Amino acid sequence: MADHAYQRNADLVSLPVLTTKPDAPKRRLPPWLKRPMPGGNTFARTKEIVADSGVATVCVEARCPNLTECWAKKHATFMILGDLCTRRCHFCAVTTAKPLPPEADEPERLAEAIADLGLNHVVVTAVARDDLADEGADHYARCVERIHDLCPTTSVEVLPADFHARRECIQRLCDARPEIYNHNIETVERLSPSIRPAARYRRSLEVLRLVKEIAPHIVTKSGIMVGLGETWAELLQTFEDLRSVDCDVLTVGQYLQPGDIQKPVSKYYTPDEFDELAAEARRMGFLSVASGPFVRSSYNAAEVFEETQRRLSETNRT
């Protein structure tokens, strides 16, 4: 097993979705947020490959509720540039601290892990690296390039921080030719300052606009969490704002509080409400929409990408 800084993935694959203080009343989840937890040999093999790679995963670091389901299907979302973030968002469980220097061999280890998993589509995200001169853009790009070299049939979806909307950073990552450039808006404009104070709602829109300007052929994608105190009208306005910068794909999922220090859930949306939000988004012209209680940016990302490709093909034929 490789000896790397982020090897703690191997021991952190059973984290609870919600944590509460010992004397606090247990939060009761609605029935549609309860489901069996798969496991088995494939899960164990995924865990082993991820651990051997020494590359962090957002599955573990963000305490994703879909971890066991995805790993049981040999899917994992890798998180490069370490597991320590320079920003503190009030919905996220990733640790905020001074990060370690990027590891030069990470692109190779990442690509080898993806090859071992046999992924047709992979999502590669990263912590915010405001401590680096280029905010990690070159390292990120080298990871994507190495994946393409070693796994030429694998489509790559990147999910970076905003790079402060610096054109040269976004250009470097676009030059690595990811098939999808995903950058999450996360929440509505009114709540953005309190939910992700180091980011900016309009800056995230500018990132997506710049990607389309730099590389119009790259599919753009964004995601939003619901249940943080937003209104229905604000959600629809956010969808319209994303379409105004030609965002192609939208994901909508239920926010779940990952720990005691993160913002509590304000509302649990019903499956019917998620369906209605999806219908509204499709009417606005998104090529693909994934909307549901367990939807996350990388959840079933391969299927979402395939649907997007089909829609693009149909559009080109007409």
Secondary structure, 3 states (H helix, E strand, C coil): CCCCCCHHHHHCCCCCCCCCCCCCCCCCCCHHHCCCCCCCHHHHHHHHHHHHHCCEEHHHHCCCCCHHHHHHCCCCCEEECCCEECCCCCCCCCEECCCCCCCCCHHHHHHHHHHHHCCCEEEEEECCCCCCCCCCHHHHHHHHHHHHHHCCCCEEEEECCCHHHCHHHHHHHHHCCCCEEECCCECCCCCHHHHCCCCCHHHHHHHHHHHHHHCCCCEEEEEEEECCCCCHHHHHHHHHHHHHCCCCEEEEEECCCCCCCCCCCCCCCCHHHHHHHHHHHHHCCCCEEEEECCCCCCCCHHHHHHHHHHHHHHHHHC
